[in-house]
Amino acid sequence: AMSKSAVKISSDLLSNPLCEQDPVFLEMVTAFDTAMKRMDSFNQEKVNMGRAEAGETGGFSSVFPSLNMAVKRREQTLQDYKRLQSKVEKYEEKEKTGPVLAKLHQ
């Protein structure tokens, strides 16, 4: 959106009556307009490439289903670890009696 705005500003400057009166100013504004149009086309290419790459990476999940399964297993294991870690912390805070020590060791 910024590059589109810059192109609009440069086009508006180019159509300004001051450009007709001063050839030096016209040359500078024309150069500015050309630069803004190039920048806009470059930005559009980057956006299109980014969209294409984003579409390609989404396809990898179907090519490598084992990766998705590994990620899901890791997330599940991490949740289990956090749950058990909170239990350990709870037992460590309690008084050190026989049953608590047995559960803590377990």
Phi, psi and omega in degrees: 000325180294318181292325176297320178294320179296321177295319179297317179296315181295323178293320178296320178296321181295327180272002180290139180298337179297330179295328180288331184278326185239110183295329179293317178295320178299318180296318179295317181292323177296318178296318178297316180298317178297317180296319181292323178292321177295317180298319179296317180293323177296317179296321178297320178297318179296318179296316180296320178294320179296320178294321180293318179293322179296322177292325180291318183292332177293333179285340181293334181294329178280334180283323182241072182295335179295329177294317179298318180295320179296320179294318179295318178297320179297315179299318179296316179296321178296319177296317177299317180299314180298319179297313181291325178297321178294324176296316179300314179299321179297315180291329178291331180283336182285168177294142184279082176255173182304305181296323181293317179296322179295316179293323179295318178294322180295000000 
